[in-house]
Amino acid sequence: MYLCKPMASIRQEKISELLKRELSLIFQKEARTLCQGAMVTVTIVRVSPDLSLAKVYLSIFAGPDKTVVLKNLQENDKAIRFEVSQKVKNQLRKTPEFMFFLDDSLDYAEEIDKLLKD
């Protein structure tokens, strides 16, 4: 017998999409300071069942090293959370804390594609 991962509730999915949209707008507006000039795309947002934590997966292009940009975003997570909370204060009672991760699925797909062509 195996245990499958429970599906996210409709509420979690709606909040994930809301946070994804707002974070994307913030990263677009504050690209020079927060993202150090890099283009940051929010690929996935996963919200915990109690809505207190959001794991944010990012693709980072055209700029300084990805880890440097990610570290800067992690250091500024409180400011990002505050800005998001100002935008969604009418929809959410409490804004979840953010944990930022690199989404390497595009790099992985490129590597597979390169291996298949060789």
N, C-alpha and C positions, 0 to 999 in steps of 0.2 A: 504494500500500500504506500502511496506517496501523498504528500501534502502539497496542494497547489497554493500559490500566492493568492490571497483574496483580492478581488477586483476593487478598484477605487470607487468610492461612492460618487453619485452624481454631483453632490455638493463639493467633494474634493476636486473633481474634474473642472467644475465651474470656477472654483477659486484658483486652481492651477492656471487656467487660461487667462483669468483676470491678472494674476501676478506676472505671467509671461508677457502679456501686452504692456503692462505698466513698466516692467523692468526694461523691456526693449526700448520704450520711449525714453527712459532715463539714460540708458547707455548711448542712445543716439544723440540726445541733447548734451550730455556731459562727456562725450567721447574724448575730448582733448585732455580733461583733467582726470576723470575716473579711469578711463581706458588707455591713457597715455598715447592717444592718437591711433590706437588699433581699432579695427572694426570688430565689434563683439556682437554675436548673435546668440540669443537665448533659444536653445534647442528644445529642452524639456524642463518642466517644473513639476516636481513630485511633492505633494503636500501630505504630511503625516495624518493619520486618522483623527487625532485630537486638534488638528489645524494649528499646532504651535511651531512646527518646523517645516521649512520648504527647502528641498534640495534643488539647486538650480544648476543645470548643465549648460556650459557655454562653449561655443566655437569662437576662436580668436584668430583673426587674419590680419595681414598687412600692418605690421607694427613691430614693436620690440618683442623680445622673447615671450612666449605664451605664459611661462611660469611667473615672469615679472609682472605681467598684467594681472594674472590671477591673484598673485600675492597682494597687489595694490587693492583689488576689489575686496579681498578678504579682510584687509585692514580697515577698509571704509564701509564694512557691512552695516554698521550702526547708522551711518549717515544715509546709506541707500535705503535701509528699512524705514527711517524717518520720512524720507521723501516719498516712498511708496505709501506709507500710512496716511500722509496728507492727501494723496490722490484717491485712496480707496476708503476713506473714513466713513463714507455713507453706506458702503457695501459690507465692510467687515468691522466687527467689534474690536478685534485684536489682530494686528498684523503679525504673521509668523516670522520667526527668526530665519535668516537666510544662511545656507551653507553653499558655497560656490565650488563647482568641480569642472574640470576640463572634459568636454565631450570629444573623445578621440575617434568617434565612429567614422567620420569622413576620412581621417588619416588611415584608418584600418581598411576602409573600402578602397582607397587609392592603392594601398599596399597589395591587396588582393588582386586588383585590376592589373597592376604592374607585374605580379607574379604570373597571372594568366596570359599576359601578352608575351612573356619570355619563353 
